[in-house]
Amino acid sequence: MAVNPLIESELLREIAPYTLSGYQLFRDIVEIDGAIPAKFKTLFVAVAAINKGYTDVASRGLSIAQELGLTKKEAISGLILLSSLRGEGAALAYQGVISQVYPRDPQSPVADYEHQVVAPGEAEADFRKYFGTIPDPLQKMLDLSPKGADAYYLMRKGTIYCNTIEPKYAELCLVAVLASDYSPMVARHIGAARAVQATDAELVEAILCSVPSAGIAAVMAAAAHL
């Protein structure tokens, strides 16, 4: 497994034993199987790091995940998530990391995709099922831009229910990414993760996956919603 450059920092090793000892404990949580398999936790680290713009951290995280048994198909779950949650810039940055860690055969053909059609009322019904009620912003979208509401529904469905990892791990990855942003939206996805059988132990580990890219402040902000 790759050596962590922060743990190996000569400057910190000279004067900061508490900092390094604490960070090593965080790395142990992420890189050793616990409530969540380590291959998924290191995936979460990589996705959260791309969200913060730290491509080098993401590359190390995904490389460790690959060593721990994460398949390319599972790694692509982060690409699906970032495409919807953070847009094409973050998604394409992560795609570049995937290409480094899981090189593609240049001779293999590029697949097409099956265009999905949303039936009338399908998006609204899904919003009610997922949120319990329709949040005001989505109701405005339904009223003012039905096509926009359909697009939101399709991308959210792809992220949670049609991803390459099971819905519980998709929600936990969302928790890690939102924790890295100190986002209040983490509360909603903590609830959504519980709805697909995530335990509090899994939620805590997912939140801790934000530390490499967002520090311990991210833990305090997100754990308040447990």
Helices and strands as residue ranges (DSSP letters): H 10-15, H 17-31, H 38-52, H 55-67, H 72-85, H 87-101, H 122-131, H 136-144, H 146-160, H 167-180, H 186-195, H 200-208, H 211-214, H 216-223
